[in-house]
């Protein structure tokens, strides 16, 4: 399951943005019935407001790209369109998503930028995380992520394994702290 931070929708690869049709159903189910999910926990902890915000932003991105949106999603949109407040996604969720896409060799949608450059853009906006993030740090985070949270499937493609976002955040935090101090 891959929930995508809404700030990344404009960069999200075509198949990933379309796959959110199904993922929003699972996300909604988890919010209602299964509030503990290690891979999604930070999204679940942000609650219904973040779900509504992401859903509305997703529909807008789908419309911008002129992709099909089914009537169920459109009717749900009408119910929630103005029922959310803008909140920023935790930067580590954005970092994790970009690193995973980099590892899987996904390319940003119609953008001539790398996932590293996208991360830099977000880091430059955020005063709290304002440190010298460079390609060496990015590569170290990728290596660590592969080592702890990815495996090769039978087709030799990387897939997540034992993805626990708390552990991801702790590793990111300790690696970033050690790299800059």
C-alpha positions as CSV (number, residue, x, y, z in Angstrom):
1,X,0.0,0.0,0.0
2,X,1.4,3.4,-1.0
3,X,-0.2,6.6,0.3
4,X,1.5,9.5,-1.4
5,X,2.0,12.9,0.3
6,X,-0.2,15.4,-1.5
7,X,2.7,17.8,-2.0
8,X,4.2,15.2,-4.4
9,X,1.1,14.7,-6.6
10,X,2.4,17.0,-9.3
11,X,5.5,14.8,-9.5
12,X,3.8,11.4,-9.0
13,X,4.4,8.9,-11.8
14,X,1.4,8.1,-13.9
15,X,0.8,4.6,-12.7
16,X,1.2,5.7,-9.0
17,X,-1.3,8.5,-9.3
18,X,-3.8,6.2,-10.9
19,X,-3.3,3.5,-8.3
20,X,-4.5,5.9,-5.7
21,X,-8.0,5.1,-6.8
22,X,-7.7,1.8,-4.9
23,X,-5.3,3.1,-2.2
24,X,-7.8,5.7,-1.0
25,X,-10.3,2.9,-0.4
26,X,-7.8,1.1,1.8
27,X,-6.8,4.3,3.5
28,X,-10.4,5.0,4.3
29,X,-10.9,1.5,5.6
30,X,-7.8,1.8,7.8
31,X,-9.1,5.1,9.2
32,X,-12.4,3.5,10.1
33,X,-11.5,0.0,11.1
34,X,-7.8,-0.7,11.3
35,X,-6.1,2.3,13.0
36,X,-2.8,0.5,13.4
37,X,-0.8,-0.1,10.3
38,X,3.0,0.3,10.5
39,X,3.5,1.3,6.9
40,X,0.7,3.9,7.1
41,X,0.7,4.9,10.7
42,X,1.8,8.6,10.2
43,X,-0.9,9.1,7.6
44,X,-3.5,7.4,9.9
45,X,-2.4,9.6,12.8
46,X,-3.1,12.7,10.8
47,X,-6.7,11.6,10.7
48,X,-9.7,12.3,8.5
49,X,-8.7,15.9,7.8
50,X,-5.5,14.8,6.0
51,X,-7.4,12.1,4.2
52,X,-10.0,14.7,2.9
53,X,-7.2,17.2,2.0
54,X,-5.3,14.5,0.1
55,X,-8.4,13.2,-1.7
56,X,-9.4,16.6,-2.9
57,X,-5.8,17.4,-4.1
58,X,-5.7,14.0,-5.8
59,X,-8.9,14.6,-7.7
60,X,-7.6,18.0,-8.8
61,X,-4.4,16.5,-10.1
62,X,-6.3,13.7,-11.9
63,X,-8.5,16.4,-13.5
64,X,-5.4,18.5,-14.5
65,X,-3.9,15.4,-16.2
66,X,-7.3,14.6,-17.8
67,X,-7.4,11.1,-16.3
68,X,-10.6,9.2,-15.7
69,X,-12.3,9.7,-12.3
70,X,-15.2,7.4,-11.6
71,X,-18.6,8.7,-10.3
72,X,-18.1,7.3,-6.8
73,X,-14.9,9.4,-6.3
74,X,-16.7,12.5,-7.8
75,X,-19.7,12.1,-5.5
76,X,-17.4,11.6,-2.5
77,X,-15.6,14.7,-3.5
78,X,-18.8,16.7,-3.3
79,X,-19.3,15.6,0.3
80,X,-15.8,16.6,1.5
81,X,-14.7,19.3,-0.8
82,X,-14.6,22.1,1.8
83,X,-14.2,19.9,4.9
84,X,-10.5,20.1,5.5
85,X,-7.8,22.4,6.6
86,X,-4.4,22.7,4.9
87,X,-1.7,20.9,6.9
88,X,1.9,20.2,5.8
89,X,3.0,16.6,5.5
90,X,5.9,15.5,7.7
91,X,9.0,16.1,5.6
92,X,10.3,12.5,6.4
93,X,7.2,11.1,4.7
94,X,8.0,13.1,1.6
95,X,11.7,12.0,1.8
96,X,10.7,8.4,2.2
97,X,8.4,8.5,-0.8
98,X,11.1,10.1,-3.0
99,X,13.8,7.7,-1.9
100,X,11.5,4.7,-2.6
101,X,10.7,6.0,-6.0
102,X,14.4,6.7,-6.7
103,X,15.2,3.1,-5.7
104,X,12.4,1.7,-8.0
105,X,13.6,3.9,-10.9
106,X,10.3,5.7,-11.1
107,X,10.6,9.1,-12.9
108,X,8.8,12.2,-11.9
109,X,5.7,13.0,-14.1
110,X,6.6,15.3,-17.0
111,X,9.3,17.0,-15.0
112,X,12.9,17.2,-15.9
113,X,14.1,16.9,-12.3
114,X,15.5,14.1,-10.1
115,X,14.0,12.9,-6.8
116,X,17.0,14.4,-5.1
117,X,16.2,17.8,-6.6
118,X,12.6,17.5,-5.5
119,X,13.7,16.7,-1.9
120,X,16.1,19.7,-2.0
121,X,13.2,21.9,-3.0
122,X,11.2,20.8,0.1
123,X,14.1,21.0,2.4
124,X,14.9,24.5,1.3
125,X,11.3,25.6,2.2
126,X,11.5,24.1,5.7
127,X,13.4,26.1,8.2
128,X,13.4,23.3,10.8
129,X,15.3,21.0,8.4
130,X,17.5,23.6,7.0
131,X,20.8,21.8,6.7
132,X,23.3,21.0,4.0
133,X,21.5,18.1,2.3
134,X,23.6,16.9,-0.5
135,X,23.8,13.9,-2.9
136,X,26.1,12.0,-0.6
137,X,23.6,12.2,2.2
138,X,20.8,11.2,-0.2
139,X,22.8,8.2,-1.5
140,X,23.5,7.2,2.1
141,X,19.8,7.3,3.0
142,X,19.0,5.3,-0.1
143,X,21.6,2.6,0.8
144,X,20.2,2.4,4.3
145,X,16.6,2.3,3.1
146,X,17.4,-0.6,0.7
147,X,19.3,-2.5,3.4
148,X,16.5,-2.2,6.0
149,X,13.2,-1.8,4.1
150,X,13.5,-3.2,0.6
151,X,13.9,-6.7,-1.0
152,X,14.2,-7.9,-4.6
153,X,11.2,-9.8,-6.0
154,X,11.4,-12.6,-8.5
155,X,11.7,-10.1,-11.4
156,X,14.6,-8.4,-9.6
157,X,12.6,-5.3,-8.8
158,X,12.7,-3.7,-5.4
159,X,9.6,-4.0,-3.2
160,X,9.1,-2.8,0.4
161,X,9.6,-5.3,3.2
162,X,8.7,-4.8,6.8
163,X,8.0,-1.2,6.2
164,X,7.6,0.5,9.7
165,X,7.5,4.2,9.3
166,X,8.6,4.8,12.8
167,X,11.8,2.8,12.2
168,X,12.3,4.7,8.9
169,X,11.9,8.0,10.6
170,X,14.3,7.0,13.4
171,X,16.9,5.9,10.9
172,X,16.5,9.0,8.8
173,X,16.8,11.2,11.9
174,X,19.9,9.5,13.2
175,X,21.6,9.4,9.8
176,X,20.8,13.0,9.1
177,X,21.9,14.1,12.5
178,X,25.2,12.2,12.2
179,X,25.9,13.5,8.7
180,X,25.5,17.2,9.7
181,X,27.2,17.1,13.1
